[in-house]
Amino acid sequence: MFDNYAVSDVWDEFFLEQGVPRRHLLGVWDDLQRISEGEFRRLHAEAQRSLIRSGATFLVYGNEEGTEKIIPFDLVPRIITHQEWSHVERGLRQRIMALNLFIDDIYHDKKILADGVVPRELVLSSKTYRQECEGLNPPKGIWIHVTGTDLIRDTQGEFLVLEDNLRCPSGVSYVLENRELVKRAFPQMFEHAGVLPVEDYPDMLYDVMDYVSPGQGSSRLGVLTPGVFNSAYFEHSFLARKMGVELVEGQDLVVEDDVVYVSTTMGLQRIDGIYRRIDDDFLDPRVFRSDSVIGVPGLFEAYRRGNVALVNAPGTGVADDKAIYTYVPEIIRYYLGEEAILASVPTWRCDRPEEMSYVLEHLDSLVVKAVNESGGYGMLMGHQSTAQERADFSERIRANPRNYIAQPVVELSQAPTWLDGTGSFGGRRVDLRPYVLYGREINIIPGGLTRVALREGSLVVNSSQGGGTKDTWVLPPEGEAHAQ
Amino acid sequence: MLSRVAHAVYWMFRYLERAQNIARFVDSDIGLYLDDPKGQGNLWHSLIAATGDHALFEERYDWYDRDSILAFLTMDTEYAGSIISSLAAARENARSIRATISSEIWEAVNSLYLQVRSLKPVYGSLADPNELCKIVLSGSYLITGLYYSTLNRGDPWHYARIGMMLERADKTSRILDVKYYILLPDAKLVGTPYDNIQWAALLKSVSALEMYRKRYRRIAPPDVIGFLLFNREFPRSIQHCVARAFESLTAIGGSASAVPWLSAQRSLSRLKTEIDTGTVEEVLSIGMHQYLDTLQSRLNLVYSDLYSNFFEPHERAQQGVTSGETRSADA
C-alpha cells in the first residue's frame, strides 16, 4: 500500500526516504504494515460513519440533499517527537505571552507605538482594532484565553508560524473526536506509541473560565453560540457538554443593571463567565454592529464593569491582523527581551510602497492574503492563479494596500494519508494548529489539530477548500514509551 | 435550566412520541386491512381522522386510498405531522440541546432520522411500510431506554417526560375517539368475529391488546374504554399519562414549593382528579366524543400553562430578578 508513496524535496513527517521511516516511527510503521488494505478500508469507512452519527457536521447551504457534510477524517496519525513538541510549546508560550502584553499596551499606554517599534498608523488603522476597548481591564490582565496558532514546516522541517488566531479559533472539538476515533481504530498502535493525552482540554478550559470569572470557584459558566445554523455549532455544543456548562444563545441572555442573567425556567439567574463563540462585531448591538440579532445588548458594559468574564476579551483581533504579524518578532523582543523561538514566514506588506511594487511584479509566484480574512478566503495563490485573478488582485491591492500582505509560497510538510480511491497511501500536505489556553498559567494540549490538503499537490488545508483532519500524536520523551 | 432548553427538551420527546404513535397506528391498521380488504374505506379514513388533519390531507391528495394515506402519514415532508417530519423536528430540537441530553440519546435520534430519511419512497409511498414502522418503533424504544438509563432525574428528564406523557394521552384519546365512532354505529355487528377484530385492533394500535387480555380476557367495549382511559397500570392509558406528567410537574424546580400553585399545576391537577374519579358509565352518558373532546382541550390548556410558567423567554427590563425565584406564579 506504500508502493506509490513518493518522498520528495518537502519535509516528510513520516519517512526519511522511500520506504524508510524516521527512527522514532519504526514501531508505528511496524504496526501500520500489519493492517491489510481491506481492513483499512473498513476502518476508514467506519470512522466517517461514526462522524456522521455523532453529528460532527457542518451545514452547506443551497443544496437540499447534501446539506450536512462532515470534514473528512484521515486515520493515519501525524506524529511529532517530544523534543520537537517541547520546542513548539516554548515558542507558543513566549508568543502568546508577548501578544497578550501587546494587546494590553495597545488599549492603554501604547508604549510600543510611542517607542516607534510598531507604526502607530498601522495599528490604529487595523479593522480589528476596537476603539471601544480603550482602557479596558480584563480580569487578571488576560485578553487571549484561547488561541489557535497555525504552524507549518518548511523543507528543513523547521516549524514556522503562519498566522495567529486570537479571536474565536475553532477546531479543538475535532482534536478530541479524532483522538477517540483513532483509539478505537488502532488500540494497539496507540498503546505501543505511548501517545500523550489531550482529553483534559475541556477541564483546562473550564479552569481558565472559572479563574477569570467574578464568581470564581462557584461560577455559573456558559458557551455562547450564534445557534444551530452556525457552521461550528457542533463544536460549541461539544465544548459545553464536555465542560458540563450551559450552551446559551443571545436570546437566552438578559442584561439588567450591568449584570448578565440567563433566562431559566426558574426566572433570571446570574451568569459569571461566557466563552463566546460570536465575533466582536456581533457581540453587543449597543456597542458594535447595531444590526446584530445574535448578540446581547448591554453585554460589553457588564464586561467592562467586571460583572461577567468574556473569553476571549473583545479587541484581541488587533494582534492577529496579518500586517501586524510581521512585527511579532519585534513585539516579543520589546516586551520580553527575548528572540522569537518560532520563526515567521517572510512577509511583504503592501502599505509600504517599495514592497507593494515588488508584490505586484511577482504576483504569479506569491501568496497574497487579505489581512483580516481566514478560512482560505480573500487569498490569491499566485502560482495557480489565472491572469484574470491576478489582474483583480492587483486592482484590489492598489485600491487598499493596507489590507494586503504577500508571502512566498511556503512548501508545507507532507504526511502519509489514506487514499480510499486507490486503496493506498500518498503524501499529502499538512499544517498544525495547537490550542493554547491562558489562565492561571499557559497550558497547551500536546499536539493540536493537523489539517491535511486532500488534493494531491494542494497547499490549502482549510475545510472550506477541500481539507481534512488528522489526529496529532506527541510521543513521550525518548525511552519512556511503553515497552512492546 | 434555560427556558429555551426546557422547551426544546419537551418538544424533542413529544415529537419522538408522536412519530412512535403514528408508526404504531399505521402498523396495526395495515394488519387490519389484510383481515378485511373490503372495509378499507372507513379504516384508512379513520387514520387521518386520528391526526385531526383532514383538511390538510384533502388539500394534498385526491383520494382516501391506502397509498395516499400512507404517503401522507409516513414520508410526506410537507406535512408537519408525518413520521418523517416529526423525526426531523425531534432531531432539530435535539441538536439545539445537545449539551443537555446525553451523547447516546443524540446519536440514537440522529441515526433514526438518517435511517428513515434514507428509505426510498416508490410512487410517493413506501414499498414496505411495515419495515418503516419497525425501524421507527425499535428506534424510538431505544431512545426511550436511553432516556431512562443515561439521564439524571433532574429538570430536563422531567420536562421530557411531561412532553411524552401529554403527547401519548392526546394520541390515545384520539385513536379511541375515531375508532369508537366507526365501531359503534353498526349494532348488528356487535359480538361478531369482525367486531372483535376491530376492537382488538384498537387495543393493538396502542400496544394494549396483550395487557388488556391479562386483565379482562374477553373483549367487551366498556372494558376496552375503561382500560384505555382509567387503568392505573397500563402505561399508555390516559390515567397513567396524566398521573406521570403530574408527578414530573411537581418535581420540577420552581413548582415543587410554589405557593400558590402555578397555573400548570392547577390545570393538570384538575385534569388528574377528573380522570382519577371517572367511570365508564359517566363517559358513555356524556358521550364518548364529547368527553374526549373536552379532555383534548384540557391537555392543550396544560401546555399553554407550561409555556407561560416555564418556557416563555423573559422580557428584558423585568423586575424581580433574584436567583431561584419563580417568575410568574399566575399566568
HADDOCK unambig.tbl for C-alpha pairs under 7 A between the chains (distance, minus, plus):
assign (segid A and resid 53 and name CA) (segid B and resid 107 and name CA) 5.66 0.50 0.50
assign (segid A and resid 53 and name CA) (segid B and resid 110 and name CA) 6.36 0.50 0.50
assign (segid A and resid 53 and name CA) (segid B and resid 111 and name CA) 5.88 0.50 0.50
assign (segid A and resid 54 and name CA) (segid B and resid 107 and name CA) 5.44 0.50 0.50
assign (segid A and resid 228 and name CA) (segid B and resid 96 and name CA) 6.01 0.50 0.50
assign (segid A and resid 237 and name CA) (segid B and resid 98 and name CA) 5.94 0.50 0.50
assign (segid A and resid 237 and name CA) (segid B and resid 99 and name CA) 5.22 0.50 0.50
assign (segid A and resid 238 and name CA) (segid B and resid 99 and name CA) 6.76 0.50 0.50
assign (segid A and resid 240 and name CA) (segid B and resid 99 and name CA) 5.70 0.50 0.50
assign (segid A and resid 241 and name CA) (segid B and resid 99 and name CA) 4.29 0.50 0.50
assign (segid A and resid 241 and name CA) (segid B and resid 100 and name CA) 6.97 0.50 0.50
assign (segid A and resid 246 and name CA) (segid B and resid 99 and name CA) 6.89 0.50 0.50
assign (segid A and resid 247 and name CA) (segid B and resid 99 and name CA) 6.31 0.50 0.50
assign (segid A and resid 254 and name CA) (segid B and resid 316 and name CA) 6.15 0.50 0.50
assign (segid A and resid 256 and name CA) (segid B and resid 317 and name CA) 6.63 0.50 0.50
assign (segid A and resid 262 and name CA) (segid B and resid 2 and name CA) 6.94 0.50 0.50
assign (segid A and resid 263 and name CA) (segid B and resid 2 and name CA) 5.75 0.50 0.50
assign (segid A and resid 263 and name CA) (segid B and resid 3 and name CA) 6.01 0.50 0.50
assign (segid A and resid 263 and name CA) (segid B and resid 313 and name CA) 6.53 0.50 0.50
assign (segid A and resid 263 and name CA) (segid B and resid 314 and name CA) 5.88 0.50 0.50
assign (segid A and resid 264 and name CA) (segid B and resid 1 and name CA) 5.13 0.50 0.50
assign (segid A and resid 264 and name CA) (segid B and resid 2 and name CA) 3.93 0.50 0.50
assign (segid A and resid 264 and name CA) (segid B and resid 3 and name CA) 4.55 0.50 0.50
assign (segid A and resid 265 and name CA) (segid B and resid 1 and name CA) 5.81 0.50 0.50
assign (segid A and resid 265 and name CA) (segid B and resid 2 and name CA) 5.97 0.50 0.50
assign (segid A and resid 265 and name CA) (segid B and resid 3 and name CA) 4.81 0.50 0.50
assign (segid A and resid 265 and name CA) (segid B and resid 310 and name CA) 4.52 0.50 0.50
assign (segid A and resid 265 and name CA) (segid B and resid 311 and name CA) 6.42 0.50 0.50
assign (segid A and resid 266 and name CA) (segid B and resid 253 and name CA) 6.93 0.50 0.50
assign (segid A and resid 266 and name CA) (segid B and resid 254 and name CA) 5.46 0.50 0.50
assign (segid A and resid 266 and name CA) (segid B and resid 324 and name CA) 5.69 0.50 0.50
assign (segid A and resid 266 and name CA) (segid B and resid 325 and name CA) 5.95 0.50 0.50
assign (segid A and resid 266 and name CA) (segid B and resid 326 and name CA) 4.56 0.50 0.50
assign (segid A and resid 266 and name CA) (segid B and resid 327 and name CA) 6.25 0.50 0.50
assign (segid A and resid 267 and name CA) (segid B and resid 323 and name CA) 6.87 0.50 0.50
assign (segid A and resid 267 and name CA) (segid B and resid 324 and name CA) 6.60 0.50 0.50
assign (segid A and resid 267 and name CA) (segid B and resid 325 and name CA) 5.89 0.50 0.50
assign (segid A and resid 267 and name CA) (segid B and resid 326 and name CA) 5.25 0.50 0.50
assign (segid A and resid 267 and name CA) (segid B and resid 327 and name CA) 4.83 0.50 0.50
assign (segid A and resid 268 and name CA) (segid B and resid 321 and name CA) 5.75 0.50 0.50
assign (segid A and resid 268 and name CA) (segid B and resid 322 and name CA) 6.81 0.50 0.50
assign (segid A and resid 268 and name CA) (segid B and resid 323 and name CA) 6.21 0.50 0.50
assign (segid A and resid 269 and name CA) (segid B and resid 322 and name CA) 6.88 0.50 0.50
assign (segid A and resid 269 and name CA) (segid B and resid 323 and name CA) 4.78 0.50 0.50
assign (segid A and resid 270 and name CA) (segid B and resid 323 and name CA) 6.96 0.50 0.50
